[in-house]
Each structure stands twice: as C-alpha cells, then as structure tokens.
C-alpha cells in the first residue's frame, strides 16, 4: 500500500474563537460554530470535489482548477482567494512535484492535492502545538507556502554536490556521466518550471497584502526569499550543467583526436618500413644486395632505425607520448607560469610605482 493510500483521505481541523484547536471527523463540518476550520482533502474523487464545491458555493472556474492540472497561480474572487502551488512529492527514486490547490475564505480554508505532501503533513503535526501561532485561514496558507519553499532548499545543496561529482567524470570524458548529466538537467528544468511562476505568485500576493510586519506578511516574505534564492541557484546550476556537457564533449573530442593521432603516427612509422620491404620483395634478378650475406640484416636494421627515428621525431613534436617523455626529449627551457591560475599573482608583493622628476619636468617610473 502506498503512502498516499495508507494516510487519511481527508482531515478537518477546527480553531475556535479562543484559539483552541481540535481535529474532527470531516462529516462534522456542518456542526462547526464560531472560529474557523481547515479541510484537507487527499486525492478526492470527482463526486467529492463537486460536493465540496456545492457546499462552499465555489465558482465554476474554481471547480475546474480543482479537477484539472494547473501551473502555480493566484486568483482573487469575491468571497475567497484561490492559490495553486507545486510542492515536492515524497518519492525517492525520481524528482516529482504535486499540485496543491488552496482555497481561502473568511473563516475557512480548503487544501486539495492528488498525492501525499510532506509540507502538509508537517503542518498538520505542528497545528496541535501551542507555540505554533495561527491568526486565521490566510495565515495558515502563508505558513504552508513557507513550508513548501523550505522543502526545496535541501535540493540545492544536492545539486552543487552532484555537479562537483560529475565534473571529474566530464573532464575525463567518461560516458557513464552522460545519463546523470541529462537527468540532472531534466530535474533542474522541472524545478524551474514550477518555482518561477510560484515566485511571481508570491510577489503579487505580498504586494497585495501590503503589511510585512504582521505574521502572515512575515511568512510570505520568508516564502518569497526562499523561492528567490532557489531561482538564482537553479539558474547558476543550469549554467554549470551546460558547462559540464561542453566539457564532456571537449574531452570526448580530445580523446578521439588522441586515438586518431596514435593511429596516424603508427601508419607513418610503418609506411617507410613497408616501402623497404616492398622494394626488396620485388624479386628482380638484377637487384643489388640480393646475393650478399649482409643484405637481410641491413634491411631489417634500416627499417628499425627508420621506426625509432620517426618515433623520436613524433614524440619531440608532441604527437605521441606522455608529457614527461616529451619534456625529457626537448631542449631545456625556462618554465612558465601556465596552469597556476591566479594563485601566484595573489601572493606577489604590492609594487609601488616610483616617479622621479627630471630637470626638464619630465617624469620617469
């Protein structure tokens, strides 16, 4: 049985006028008097959704929003407000988001979501605590928005870790990192599509709310800060992943160049040896050295000298061989600072420019 199926299908919380909170069966919703209440619906049927819509006289557009998939948005109607947010699903094998529809009235709030949402589970746990302040249905919605944003934050740290892990494989041109790079880029695009409109919704909501000093305004500001930070981090991570793809392609092209270079060098080495063997294999009667006893070792020695000479030439030119072997066969020269980056410049002492005034008024440094 899945987590969504194992949990309760609906939950009803009542906060009376004195601030006392209680969880009630959902069929007691018509018996509630005074205070305000929160009705949470997990994967309701279409008939149950229409029943709730009739009970609270929801607009036709709101009913469609509850039944169909929507991007994050905010609608301000006459008697209530509708919010659509995307929260992280509790799946561990693949990154997935769950749509949460939030309808906020004057003394009630309804949340509808097709799957289990950890942020709502945390909210239902905290609502029983006395130190968990709630100033009404809208404040509860703001608390939910903040928790939804907090759930995304650990992913950003994991993105940085994955980028660093994949960078080493990309530099080496390891084909095993390519599926991981594409999976990471897919997840980043998914998060960007959900969080970008969600941040815009929070910006509009915070501007319309006006007061950032009350509890709801502070929670809205915190939720907006979380989303703004996540969008900036996602943009940076997307650029780093694109760089990883370019790095992998460059490393793969470099490896292919190395292979082609080695094959070309061996072909160039064996070409003159094949020429010598071809000449002495023509079997003309008048060819010199055919009857000489030293002809065969001289031919083999010549081919060996040609092969060794060409190999040394190609190594010195940098076509083949390790960097250490190339440096050993090259003439000694001054070692530059290539590859040290900016570290060597950072430790250099500050050089103050000295200026000397000549007799004619000119200055020298």
Secondary structure, 3 states (H helix, E strand, C coil): CCHHHHCCCEEEEEECCCCCEEEECHHHHHHCCCCEEEEEEECCCHHHHHHHHHHCCCCHHHHHHHHCCCCCEEEECCCCEEEEEEEEECCCCCCCEEEEEEEECCCEEEEEECCCEHHHHHHHHHCCCCCCCCCCHHHHHHHHHHHHHHHHHHHHHHHHHHHHHHHHHHHHCCCHHHHHHHHHHHHHHHHHHHHHHHHHHHHHHHHHHCCCCCHHHHHHHHHHHHHHHHHHHHHHHHHHHHHHHHHHHHHHHHHHHHHHHHHHHHHHHHHHHHHHHHHCCCCCCCCCCCCCCCHHHHHHHHHHHHHHHHHHHHHHCCCCCCHHHHHHHCCCCCCCCCCCCCHHHHCCCCCCCCCEECCCCCEEC
